[in-house]
Amino acid sequence: MDKYENNLWRSAFENAAIMPPEKVWDKIDAVLANKESGSFKKRIFFFQLLAAASVSLAIGFGIYTVYNANKPTLNESIISDSKISETQLNKQNPETKEELLTSKNEASIAKPEDEKISIDKNSQAIELLKDETRLQKQNAQNPKIVSNEESSIADQNTYEFLVAVKQRLDWPTLKSIKIDVHKVHFGFYQSVEEEKKATRYPLMAGLNVGTGTVNSEPGSIFGVADAAPSGGFSNQGRNQPMNTESNAVSYAIGINVGKKIAPRWILQTGLQYTVQSADATTNAFYEDANNQTKTPVLYSELAGDFIGDLDYSSTIDLTNSFELLTIPVQIGYLMVDKKITWMISSGIATDIFLKNKLTSNTAGFEDVVVKPGSNSPFRTAHFSGLFSTEVGYKLGKHYNLSLEPSLKAALHTFTKDGQSIERKPISLGIGIKLRYVFGI
Amino acid sequence: MTAMDQLIERCIKGERKAQRELYDLFSAKMFVVALRYTKAQQEAEDILQESFIKVFDRIKGFTKKAKLETWIHKIVINTALNNNRGKLYMFPMSDVEVLTENEDDEMIISAYSLDELLEMIRELPTGCQVIFNLFAIEGYNHREIAKKLNISAGTSKSQYARAKMLLQKRLKKESVHYG
């Protein structure tokens, strides 16, 4: 008999359905939103680790570079030698000047085991040979300037000096070379400065586009899901404001300029127009009896003393968008500077608030536009920390195309002082930059 | 790919609108399941909420071997059992005297509305309520119930018998009341 009875019970409940209250979904929605922001936090933590590791690495490389920059190179040692020679020459009888200089050169090169020379042979000598080749091309009609004892390089440019230096490493042919120390010294420095100006510190400018997400965790400008109290969101006649907001999607377009300030350090800035847009819902609105207009209110916390004037309805669907003008200033370290480049950057971004628009997707409600000024609850300018890593590809001599994932975290609240809510957006983005490099 | 498969795929991607659609499709049926296993409506709402969060968390692992509705139904039952486990631990079920079945006491339930039947089940003691649901409505046998609830099959049988007796009493009372 059990089976028969059980079948009766089973069939009685087989297709039974009772609509649960809307607040159940509101709670599910809030939990899911928190979970999403949790995973967002994990991603942010990863990027923070990456940024920290990158900065540490960049500092390490920086120290290494500075340390090595302070070591004397062959060029500097030669100049140093030349200076000594010059001092010595000034003290000596001018007639012995040539002889002394020659003997100085002899002394340096007669000791191939000399540590300074032997080290520099491997590095700087190669550079000098490269420079010689380049200068030879420029002076193709006069490729052999230093040739015999009668020749003087006193009136020649750096080329002769570099050749002489190169030949110092090949002593038998150098014995008879005479050097005018003053001119060589000057010419060499001039050449180095020109080299730096021409190749090491170029200016860059370009265009960039990007997209990203802005989190919806509590404390974010897009994070009010947790503010929903228990109770039916869609219940008519409720007297509590409730709102939800999804992660915002951002789009940006802008221009950027950069300047190398050291062999591997680049200072960058630019100007970027950004739009951040999020789906939102609210149940609060103002009704203007005279104009018979209904204006939705998303951030009821900002209503202040007027909160008592709010009316409540079922869910009002909105699109909440912010327009910003962003000025980033970043310092970047080039980890790799070959055909493919890799740079780690960090800095500060200034966001200038242009407009906030609440577009109502529910019939019967007006759109709301907030512009900067004393009536706006948002700061006209607010600052964020920026971390990014940029992987680029050199397209020919002047162009560089790069992909740049970035993390931007607000340093302070986006709302003005005295407002009852704080919003500190954190965003993840990815951008593409096309740069033109000047002065190569 | 069916519309349901597409909906599942969108839920896997975490699309909130798809999750809402899925919730709208099954929440009313599942709410009845949650109500059957609980005493208070708030408790049922909590179970429904917890169940759907589990559904969205685990939907990636849904193998499509079973119907989605069956899969969600099982999640709701397990969530409800977890919810009741604490109560069952506090008020352990013991064997009760098995009553002799009386053919005349056959339960005639067709005359009652869904709300009335629900109320009758929800008024049963927790142990009886859970076992009656599992045996009479979900279709589990006593061995399976014993395994699920970590009790003996005999306890399951006696609790079911007690539930049946209490329901019969209630049905008789109702029929007298309605004349």
Interface residues (C-beta under 8 A of the other chain):
Chain A: M1 D2 Y4 E5 N6 L8 W9 R10 A12 F13 N15 A16 A17 I18 M19 P20 P21 K23 V24 W25 K27 I28 D29 V31 L32 E36 S246
Chain B: G14 R16 Q19 R20 Y23 S27 A28 K29 F31 V32 L35 R36 A44 E45 L48 Q49 F52 I53 F56 E101 E103 E106 M107 I109 S110 Y112 L114 L117 F135 A136 I137 G139 K164
